[in-house]
Amino acid sequence: MELKGLRGGQYRPLSEEQVKTIHDASLTILEKTGISYEEGLGNTAEMLQKNGAAVDRDKRKIKFSKDLLMDQVAKAPEQVILYGRDSKNDLNLSEDRVHLGTGGAAIKIIDPETDEVRSTTLADLYNVSRLVDQLDNIHFLVRPCIPTDIPENAYDINMYYACLKATTKHVMSGVNNEEGLHKVLDLASMIAGGKDKFKERPFISVITSFAISPLKLCTQSTHIMQEANRHNIPVALSCAPMAGSTSPLTMAGTLAQIHAEQLVGITICQLTNPGAPILYGGIPGMANLKTMGYLGGAVECGMMNAAIHQLSRFVKVPNYNSSGLSDSKVPDAQAGWEKALTAVLASMGGSNYIHHSAGMLESMLTIAHEQFVIDDEIIGNCCKVLKGIDVDPEHLALEVIDSVGPGGNFMVSPHTRTHMRTEYFNGIGVADKKSRAKWEKEGSLDTRARAKKIAKELLEKSESSYIPDEIDKAIRKKYEILL
C-alpha cells in the first residue's frame, strides 16, 4: 500500500479570515517592531537595506515594508522536490501533499540491549538510519541524534556519511558552519558521481535555525542558509519558539511571531538567490511553565502545526514542521497518545514535510529503536486516514453482494481475497490482533516488547552499504571518517 505524498487538508484549525488576520499581524510586527540581528551579519543587513529595508545599524534592528516582503516571497518556488538516491523515495512537496519522517538532535538513547539510557554515538546514528531505511512508512531521514563520541569539528561530514551509507531516502541535517557545508556538498557529489549529477538530483538538504526567537537573526545559521541558497540546496528555515517563553503564551500570538520570522527568512533567501528552494519552517511548541522546559506532545502543538501549513499555503511556500513528539521518557501509553494526536492533526492539516515524527522521546532528548518501529505504525495509520475511502463499482461490490445473497458469508468470496491486503492498514506487526490464548502462548508481549523484537530482527539483517566500495575508499582518503 503506497502511503506517501497523500493529500491532507481535511483539518483546518484556522478559517480563511483568521489566516489573513495572522498574516496581516505578522506584517505589522515586521513594520513596527522589526527584527534584530547578531554581530557579524552586516553584509546581510546591507543587502536588505539596498532592497528597501530600514536598517538601524546602531541598534542592529531591521524593519520591513509589506511590499519588500511579499515581492520576495513571490519568488520562492511553490513546489520543492526532495530527491532520494532511489527515485521511489523522491518527495513532492507541494499543495497539501503529506510526508512524515524522523528529526531532532537527541543526545541520549535507550540502549536496545540493557534498556539503560546512555549517550548517543556515531554507530547509533548509523544503526537508526539502517532501521529507518527498512521502515516503509517513514518517508525521509532527518538526522535523529548527535554522535557524542566524536569531536565536534568532525560532526558534519560524519553525520551525513553515516546517514547516506545507511539509506537511499532523502537525508536532511544541520551543519555547524559553512566549511562543514562545503565538505558535505563535496561528499554528496562524490557519492552521486560528480557535481553535475548531484546538481540534477540533490538528495540532501539542510536545516538552518536562522531565527533566535523572538525576532532575532542568528549570524552563523543565516550565513549557512545563504550559502546553501547559493548552491541551490533546499533549506528548511527552522524557527521553534516556545509559547509562554520565547513567543506569546497564546497560540495566535505564537503563530503571528513565527510567520513574521518566516517572512524574513524567505526574504533573505530570495534576495540571496531568487528562486532558491526553501521550506517554510515554523515549529511551534510550548513551554512548561512549571519547569521552563520544552513541551512537544501537547495536543495544542498538533493544532498549531496544522495551522502552520495554512500559513505557508497562504504565501505559497511548502512547509516543514513537526509532530510525533512526546514528553514521556519511555515508549508507553503517554507516548502513544501524544504522538498519534499530533501526527494525525499535522497530517490532516496537509503539512508537507513533518519531521520529529518517529523515534523521539523526552521532549527530543532521547530516542529508542522500538519507538521508531511503533511510530512507523502510527504514521502508517495517519496516512491511511488521508487515503480515504474508495467509492467505485469495484469497491461498492454490488455484484458480490448479490452473488452472496441474504444470509450468506463473504469470507470465501474472491472479492475478499482480492482486497484483503489493501483495503485496510495492516502495519509491520506491532499491533497485537491475536486471541488472548495465542498471545499468552507467544510470551504475552506488550507493544514495546514486540517493537523491540521487530527492530532487532531488522538490524540483524546483513548490512548493505549504499556507498560503493571504490567511492567509500576515496571518501576515507579525503576525509576523516570515524564510522
N, C-alpha and C positions, 0 to 999 in steps of 0.2 A: 504494500500500500504506500503510494507516494504521498508523504505528508510534509512537504516543504514548499514554501512560496505560495501558500494558500491565502485567500483574501480574508482579511479581518474587516473591522469597521462596524461590526454589529453592536458594539458597546461604545457610546459616545457620552462621556460624563459632562461635557460642555455643550450647550446649544451653540448654533452659529453666531448668535448675538453675543454670547459670553466669550467666544473665541476672539471676536473682533474687539470686544471691550478690553480683554487682556492684552491683545496686540497693541492697541492704542495706549494702554497704560505703560507698556514697555517703551514705546517711542517717547512718551513723556519723561520717563525715568532717564533716558539717554540724552534728551534735550535739556532737561532741568538739572538733574543730579550728576549725570555723566559717569565716566568710569576712570579709575586711576590706573597708574602703571608703575611697575618697579623700575629702579635704576637700570640702565642698560638697554632700554627699549626706545632710545632716542630716534633711531632710524625708522622704526615702525610709526612712531608718533609723527615724524616728519612726513612720511608717506601719507598718513591720514590727513595731516594739515594741508598738504598740497592738493588734496582732493576735496577740501571743503570743511573738514572737522575743525572745531575750535579747540586749540591746544594751549593749556596754561602750563608752561614748562617749569615754572617755579613750584607750583603745587602738584605737578605731574598728573594733571587731570585733563580728560578729553570729553568734549560734548559733541553730539551728533545731530544733524538735521534729519528729518524724515526722508527727504529726497536722497541724501547721500546713502543712507542705509538701504532703502528699497531699490535704488538703482543698482547697487552692488549685489543685493540678494537675488535680483532678477537674473544675474549672470551665472548663478550656481546651477549645476545640472539637476533636473528633476528626477533623473534616473541614474543610479550608480550600480555598476556590475562589480561585485567582488568575486574574483575568479578563484577556482580551486586548481590544484595541479591536475586533477581529473575533472573534465568538463561536467561530469554528473554532479559535482559539488559546487558549481557556479551558483551565485546568489543574485537574483534580480531584485534590487532594492528600488521599488517604485510603487506609487499609489498606496494601496493597503496590503501589499504582499508581506507576509509574516515569516520571519526566520528566528530561531532561538538557538542559543549556544552557550558556551562557557564564558567566564570572565573573572576578573578580580586579580588581586595580588596577595593571596593568602601567604602567611609565613609559618603556618602550622598544619600538620596533617595527623589524622587519627591513623596510627600505624596499622596496616592491614594484618600484621601478624600478632602484635601484642595488645592492640586496642588502646595503647597509651598515646597521648598527644606529644608530638615532638616537632622539631623544626623541619621545614621542607628543604629538600636537596634538589640538585640538578637531575638526579636519577628519578626522583618523584615526578618532576615536570615531564620527563620523557615517558614514564610509565602511564601517567594520567593521559598524556596525549595519545599514546597507543590505545588506551581504553576508549577514549572519545572517538578515535578513528573507526572503532568497531560498533559504536552505538548509533544506529541509523537515524534516530530522532533528534540527535544533537547535530545541528546543521553546520556549525563552524567552531573553530578553536580560537578563543582569546586566551592568551597565557593565564592559567588559573592560579599559579603560585610563583613565588620568588625563591630561587635557589639560595639558601643562606650559607651554603658550604663553599662558595666560590667568591673571589674578590669582586667588589662592586664594579671595577673597571672592566671585568670580563662578562658582565651580565648580558649586554645587548646581543652580542654575536652568539653566545652560548644558548640563550633562551630561544632565539629564533632557530638556531641549528637543531636543538632538541625537538622543537615542535615540527619542523619541516622534515626531520628524519622519521618522525612517527606517524604523520598523516598527510593525505592529499587534500584534506579540507582546507578552506581558506584560513589563514593564520593572521591574527592581529595581536599586537602588543604595544606597549610603550617602549621608549628608548630613553637613555639618560641624557644624551647630548647629541649635537649634530654629527660629531665624529662617529658616534655609535650608529647613527642612522646611515651614514655613508658606508660603514662596514656591512651593515645588514643588507643594504641595497646591492652591494658587491656580492655578498653571499648568495642572495636570491638570483642574481644574474648568472652566477656560476652554475647554480642548480638548474636554471632554466635553459642553459646552453648558450648564453650570450645576452648582452644588454638589450639588443633589439627584440629577441624573443620574450624577454621579461617585460619589456615595454608594451608588447602586444597583449599580454595577459598577466598583469601584475597580481600574483597570488598571495601577496602580503599587504597589510595596511597598518596604519599607525594610530595609536591613541595619544592625544595631546591634551593634558589638563591645563589648557591655556588660561583659564579663569580661576582666580582665587576668590571664591565667594566670601563676602558680597562685593561684586563690581570692581575687581582689580585684575589687571593682566599680569601674568607670570612671565618674566623675561625668558627663562630657559625654554619653557614649554612653547611659548609663542614663536621663538626662533626655530625650534624643531618643526612646529606646524608650518611655518612659512617655507622652510627648506623642503619639506615633503611636498608642499604645493608646487614648488618649482620643478620637482621631478614627476609631477602628476601621480603621486602615490595617494590613494584615498586616505583621508584623515577623519577620524571621529573627534569632534570638538567637545571634549568632555568637560562638563561642569556639574558638580554634585553637592549643592548646598543642603544643609540640614534645617528643616523647618523648626523655628524656635531658637536656632543658634546662629547659623550663617545665612539665613533668609527669614522672612517673617514667619510667625507661627502658623498663620492661616494658609490654606492651600492656594487660594487665588493669589495672595501676595508672593508666595514662593514661585508660582508659575510665571508671574509677571517679571520677577527678577531673573529667573532662568532665561526667559525669552529675550530679555534685554541683553544678557550676556551672550546668548547665541547669535543675536543680530550683529553684535560687534565682532564675534569670531568669524562669522560668514563674510562680513565686510572686509576684514583684514585679509582673509584667504583670497577673495576675488580681486582685490586690488593687487595682491602679490602675483597672482596668475589667473586671469579671467577664465572661467570655465573649469577651474580646478575641482576635482571630485571630492566632495565633503559629505559628512553626515552630521546633521543637527543632533547634538549630543547632550541634551538635558537629562539629568538623572536625579530627580527629586527624592530626597529621603527625609527622615525625621530625627530630631534629637531626642534622646531620652532625658527629659528634664530632671529626672531623679539622679542620674549619674553623669549627664552630659556626654554620654556615649552615643553611638550611631544606632538607629533602629531601621532595619531594612525589610522586616517581614510584616509590617502593619498593612492592613487592607487599604488604608489611605495611600500607601506607596503604589499599590496597583492602580488605584484611581488616578493618581497624579501622573503616573507613567502612561496611562491611556490618554490622558489629556495632552501630554507632551506630543503624541503623534498628531493630534488635532492641530496643535500649534505649528508643527513642522509642515503639515499638509497645507496650512493656510499660506505659508511662504514658499511652498512647492520645493521643499528640500527633503530627501529621505532622512529618516531618523535612526539614531542609536539610543537605546535606553536600557532599562533594567527590569528584571523580575526574578522570582525564584530565590530571593534572599531569605534567610531565617536567622532569628536571634537565638535559636536553640543551639546547644553545644554538641548534640549528637543527632543522628538520624532517627527521630522519634515522631510521635503524633504531631507535636507542635510544628516541627519542620515540615511535615506533610501538609498541614492545612495552610501554613503561611506561604509555602512555595506554590501550592495549587491555586490558591486565591489570586496571588499577584500575577502568576503566569497566565492564568485564563483571562484576567482583566486586560493585561498588556496585549495578549494575543487577539482577543476580541476587539480591542481598540484599534488594531491594524498596524501596530508598530513594526518597522521593517527589519530591525536588527537588534534583538533583545538579548543582551548579554547578562552574565551572572545567573543564567537560568539553570545551570547544572553544577552540582558539586559543593556549593558554598554552605558553610555553617558559621555560627558565632559571629554574625554581622560581618562577613567577608574575611575573618581572620583565619578560618580553618576549612580544610577540605577533607573528604573521605572517599575512598574508592567506591564504597557501596552507595554513597549519596549520588554519584554520577549515574549509576545504574537506575536507582529509584527515580531520579529526575528525568532520565530518558523516557521512562514510563509516563511521568506526569506531562512532559512535553508532547508525547505522542497522543495522549488523551486530549490535550488542548487543541492540537492540530486537527484531530478528528472532529471536534466541535466546529472548527472552521470549515471543514469539508462539507458539512451539512448533510441533507438527506436527498438522495437521488429520486426523482419522481418522473418516470418514463414508463412505457409499456412493459419493458423487461422487469423493472423494479416493482411496478404495481401488481404484476403477476396474476392478472385476471384469468388467463387460461389455466394457470396452475391451480388457482382456487377452484375453478370449475371442474378440473380433472380430478382433484382430490375429493371435492364434494363435501356436503354436510356430514359431520361426524367422522371425517377422515383424519389422516395423520400426514404431516408434511416432512416427517423425519427422513423418509427414504426417497423423497422426491429428488429427481436430477437437478431441479432448480435450487434446492437447498445445498446440494454438493457444489454447484457452480459458484454460489455466493458465500459459502460458509467461512472462507478465509479473507474475504474482502469487505463484507458489509459491516462488520463490527471490529473494533480495535482489539487486537489480541495481546500486543506487547511482547516483551522479551522473556516473560515468565516470572516477574517479580510478584505480581498479584497472585494470591492463592485462591483457586476456584475448585479445589477438590472437596470430597466429603471429609468430615471430621475423622472418620476411621482411617482413611488413606493418609491424611495429613499427619495423624499421630504415628502411623506406621513408618512414615518417611522422616520422623525425627521432631515433629511439632515445631518446625522452624517458623520464626516470625519474619516480617518483611525485611528487616535489616539483615538477618542471617541468610535469607535467600539471596539478597542482593550481594552480600559479601561472597557467597559461593559463585554467583554468576561472574562477578568481577575477577575472581581468582581464576576461573576457567578461561576467561578471555585473555588474561595476561599470561597464562601458561602456554598459549598457542605460540608456535615458533615465530620469532621476530623476523620481519622482512623490512629492511631499511628502504625508505623511499628516496634515498640519496645513493646513486650508483657508486660503486667502489672507486672508480677512477676519479670521479668528481670529489668524492669524500677525501681521497688522498691529497688532492690539490688544495682543498679547503684547509685540511690539517697542516699542510706545509705553509700556508699563508697566514693562518690564524691559530691562536692557542685554543684548541677545542678541548674541553675538560670532561666531556662525557665519554 
